[in-house]
Amino acid sequence: MLTTELVRFKELGKQITVLTAWDAISSSIVEASGADVVLVGDSLGMVVLGHTTTLPVTLDQMLHHTQAVCRGFSKPPSKQPLVICDLPFLSYQCGEDKAVEAAGTLLKNSCASAVKLEGAEPETVLVIKRLVRMGIPVMGHLGLTPQSVHQLGYKAQARDKSGQDKIIKDSKMLQESGCFAIVLEHIPGEIASKLKKSLTIPVIGIGAGKDCDGQVRVTADILGLSSDQPPFAKPFLPGRELCINALKKWIESTNLNQESPTTNTSQSKSDY
């Protein structure tokens, strides 16, 4: 799927579904679910690598996990979901040349077709324009931007008029800079709804109300695998509890079936 297909979905009024993946197993499940887009998010730093923020994630790690995600698909390439990869912290904040090299590395060495980056600062806008000119599709990300955790925290954004005016202004700037879509995270639903109607590119919400062109979720949150769930990501099943209980049952059955000390332990070669 091309990124331009998402714009067509918006025009047709078709909801865009985006789920994250971080390895071959998760991507095979997401592909089978029928999601339009697979996002290899730097959220894998917390979901998979055990960090408390996304900041420690490196470009090499993003490439490693994106390649694993790509290997998990089973459908022909033309039928596979669109793969978008996050540019990690400091891969684009240090200038246009470094950003082009980082994004190019991801697209050249995996099946990813686009990158996502956060913010709309003047320096970031220059990076976006440069990437787009180089033929690298870019998805924007505003609102709660995890790479700015030390400045913004993980709290809801754009709660006052000045913050809302900034989101609206920045969204239009990202569209004008060439972004093919924008993720709006943890902002008031009425602002996301307003931008959905005023922008020509898709508005993908996460904790931004239901009136968006699409929704993105961390797959581990939907499956209930995360020990700490975001307030806007209600799990659809108690996945963590189900997995723990299943493993406990296996351990119990293994202990019950364990041979007693008096049992003949002689084994033939065929037992190995």
N, C-alpha and C positions, 0 to 999 in steps of 0.2 A: 504494500500500500504506500502511496505517495502522500506527503504532507498536504498536498493540495486537495486530497480526498476529504480531509477533515473540514475544509472550507465548504466543500460541496455538501457534506452532512449538515452543516449549519444552515445552508440555503434551503435544504430539503426539510429542515426541522427534525432531523434524526439525532437522537441523543448519542453522544460520544462516550464510550466507556473506556476508562484507563485504569489498569491495575499494575502494581509493581511486581517485579520478579528479581531474583538475585542468584539463581543457579538453574541447572537443567530441570530439576524436579519442579520447582515453582513455575518456571516458564511453560513446561508441558501442561501443567494444571491450568494456568491462565489461558493458554492457547485453546485448550479443550473447552473452557468456559464460554468462549466466543467473544472475549474482549477485543475491542478495535485496536487498542494501543497497549503495548507493554513498556512501562517506564522502568528502566534500571536506575533507581533513585539512589542518591548518596545516603538515603535513610538506611541502606544496608549496613552502614557503619554502626547503627544502633540495633537494628533487627538481627544482623548476622554476626557482626564483629564484636559486639559487646561494649561499644563506646557509649558515653553519655550524651554526645553530640555528634553531628555529622562532620565536624571540622577535621578530625584526624585522617579521614579517608583520602587516599592518594589517587593520582591518575592511573598508576599501574594497577591498583586494586579495582578501580572502575572498569578498566579494560579487561582484567581477569574475569570479573563477574559478568560483564556483558558478553564475553565470548562463551561462558558457560550457559548463559541464558539462550544464546543463539543455537547452541548444540541441543537444547531441549525441545526445539520445535520439530514436529513430525509432518506438518503439511508442506506442500510445494511452496517455494518462496513467494509466488504470487498470491497465495492464500494465507500467508502468515500475517500476524498483527504487525503494525508499524512499531518499530523499536526506537525509543528515544532514550538517550543516556544523559544523566546529569553531569555537568562539568563540576568537579570538586573544588573545594575552597583553595584559593591561590593559583588555580589553573587559568583563570581569566582576569583576575583582579590586578595582575602585574603587567598589563599591556596587551596590545593587539597581536603582536607577533607570537607571544607565548600562547595566547588564546587560540589562534589559528592552528598552531602546532599541536596543541592539546586536543582540540576538536577533530582535527584531521587525523590524528593518531587513532582516535576512537572509531571514526567512520571507515578508515582505511583497513583496520585490523579486526573488524567485527561486522555483524549484519545491521548495526545501528544505522539509521537513516537521518537522524537529527540529534541535536543536543538541547539541553535545557539549562538556563542559568538564571540567577536571581538578581532582582533589583533593576533600577532605571536611572542610576546616577549618570552624570555626563560621561564618565570614563566607561561605564558599562554600555551605554548607548553607542559609543564609538566602536566598542568591541563587536556589538551585535551587527552594526552596519558593515563592518569589515568581514565578519564571518559570512553574512548573507552575500556580499559581493564575491566571496570566494566559493560560492556554491554550497555553503553549509547551512541547512535549514535550522532555525533557532526558535525554540519555545521560550516565552518569558515566564516570570514567576514573581508575583507581587503579594503584598499583605504580610502574613507571617512567613518570613524568609529564614529558614533554620541556620543558614550560614552567618546570619547576623544575631545569633543567640545572645552574645555578650552585650549587644546594644539594645535589642528588642525583647529578649526572653522568648518564651513560648506562649505568651498571652495573645488574646484577640487584638487585631489591629483595626485602624480606621474607625474608632468609636466616637471621635469628635469630628466636627465639620472640617477642620483644617486637614485632618488625616484622610477624610473621605475625598476632599478636593484633590489631595495629592495623589490618591489612588486613581482617580478619574484622569487626571492630567498625565500621570505616568503610563497608564494603560494606552492612551492615545499616542503617546510618544513611542511606546514599544511597537504599536501597529505601524506607525509611520517609519520606524527604523527597519521594518521588514520581518518582524516575528510572524509566524504562521498561526500562532495560538498563544493564549496566556492562561497560566494557572493563577487563580485567586484563592489564597488560603486564609481561613479564619477571619473573614471580614463580614460586615452586615449583609444579609441577603438582598436587601433593597438596592445596595450599591452594585452588587454583582448583576442583579437583574437589569439595572439601568445600563450597565456597560454591555451586557448581552445585546440589548436593543440598539445601542449606539455604535458599536464596533462591527466591522465587517469580518473580522477574524473570530474564531471560536473562543469562548470564555469557558474554561474548565474549572469547576469549583471543587474545593475541599473544605468543608466547614464554611461555605459561602452561600448557603441556601439551595433550594431546589431549582430555582429559575435560572439555570445556566445552560450553555450549549452541551455540556457534558459534565461528568464527575470523575474524579480520580481518587483512589483509595490505596493505602498500603495493604497489600494482600494479607499479611500477617494479622492486621487489625480486624479485617472482615472475618477471618477464620478464628478469631479469638485466641491467637497464639501469643500475643503480646502480654506481658505481665502488667504493663501500664498502658491503658487505652486512652487515646485522645478523646476529649469530650464530644467531638463531632463524628467519631467513628465507632458506631455501635456494632459490636460483633454479631454475626449471623448464626454462630454456634459457639459453644464453649470448647474450642479446639484444644487449648492447653490442657484442660481437665480431661478431655477425651483421650488425648495422647498419653497423659500420665497414667490414667486408669488402664489403658490397653497394655502399656509396658509393665505395669504392676501385675496384671493378670498373667502375662508371659513369664515373669519372674516367679510368680507363685506356682504356675504349672510346671516350670522347669525344676523347682525345688521338690515338688510332689513326685515327679517322675525320676528323680535322681536315684541311681542304684544304691542299695544298701551295702554296707561294708562286707556283708557275708556273700554277696552275689558274686558269681564267677566272673572275673574281669578279664579272662583271656579273650583276645580278639584276633581275628584273622585279618589278612591283608585287605580283604574286601570291605572291612569295617572302616577303613580310612578313606 
